[in-house]
Amino acid sequence: MSIEVKNVTKNFGPIRVLNNVNLRIDSGELVALLGPSGCGKTSLLRIIAGLETADFGSIYLEDDDATLTDARERQVGFVFQHYALFRHMSVFENVAFGLRVKPKKQRPSEDQIRAKVHELLDMVQLKFLKDRFPSQLSGGQRQRIALARALAIEPKVLLLDEPFGALDAKVRKELRKWLRRLHDDLHVTSVFVTHDQEEALEVSDTVVLMNQGKLEQIGSPQEVYDHPATPFAYGFLGNVNRFEGTISRGQFKFGDLILEQADASDLEDQSKAIAFARPSDLDIATQQSSQVGIPAVIDRILSFGPTSRIELTSSDALTESGRPLEFEVHWPRNRVDDASLKEGMHVKLIPNGLRVFGH
């Protein structure tokens, strides 16, 4: 089932949480609504589900206007962050709940309910827990049961609000892979809310990046990571180094240095600008090098696995509050060893690529 959000606006008192949002999600897609806390992503999800109403705008499900349709009639399954399982019911009864409360004419027989619940518990690999209660399950198990319960009613759309937010990092990573495989098997149109960039990039077909009630960028995980459309998108998606400077004859000027690796030809001369570089887009040279670079000092070298994270501070460039600018560089661990980099060493930072935006 496709989803279309048309001109949706939502206010909570004087605060506008969604501002004229337009979005189309194709049938069978797995979409991440990504953004910081308070950007409107959960409000948008709840409006699609029918749990909240928009002040203005429409929701279309499979090209039918569902704006005024009750949540129970939208054929939508909803999974909450904190599971929302019934504590007094067994795992089996939790999964069966949605089937048992259907109107009498639509309600399956007891044998059909039993078969369906067993099928779902098999799918989430927790059939052996059918007689236990939620308090006897781990967080990851509870979330899989919550997902099975949402799927029991055979929804056309599956909506998940921070589904793994309450879990520890290892379990979260395992469930992300599991959700992706499950979606590939079922092909149910799915939308999940997250503030975790890695989660959105790893699991989804499409990332919808939100900021202050608006859609900042929409694209595949690779598109939004490799080609951020705005300064916010660049700063939010992954680690990034930020440089504030001015434009000088189509080039980016940082302090007294012209960083020629940046294309700023479309920006006005002498205007303020911001440039971004990923940690893998910065090189390090010794102070004796003839290359033009940003003077810096190595503060820490953290080597875990094949990649080293090198943390540096600028020798002369300061933030507005008077603190030295901080940088992060990622190098292969063997390259750090070959270059004999040490903490406390004075070096030059050389950007291999900068993305410049007007400020």
Disulfide bonds with the S-S distance in Angstrom:
none
